[in-house]
Amino acid sequence: MTVDRESIRADRLDLAYVTAEIVDVDGILVLFADNLVTFNIEGDGRLRAVGNGDPISHTPFTGNEMEAYQGKVLAVVQSGGREGSVTLSARGPGLKDSSVTIAIE
């Protein structure tokens, strides 16, 4: 997983965009992967939305899970009101668990 920035402001408004990619053992993106990815958040933050870029997907953006589209899934994390950090984890059937920690300043 990669995040678009290392830290977000502790103002309950700032957002970080996290991309989860399904890769093979060599680290190459698996374009046909459509695994269901479930996100969990720990710390002073909220999972605001999930998405995959699939123009025909009917999966709601407001849940905590989304099918990958062309091997990718996006999660949007919103800061809380306290400094510290928030950790977003992702898991799915047949996938290795992954997580990323974002500083809240």
Secondary structure as UniProt FT lines:
FT   STRAND          2..3
FT   STRAND          7..8
FT   STRAND          15..21
FT   TURN            25..26
FT   TURN            31..32
FT   STRAND          36..43
FT   STRAND          45..51
FT   TURN            55..56
FT   TURN            61..62
FT   STRAND          65..67
FT   TURN            70..71
FT   STRAND          72..79
FT   STRAND          84..91
FT   TURN            93..94
FT   STRAND          98..104
//
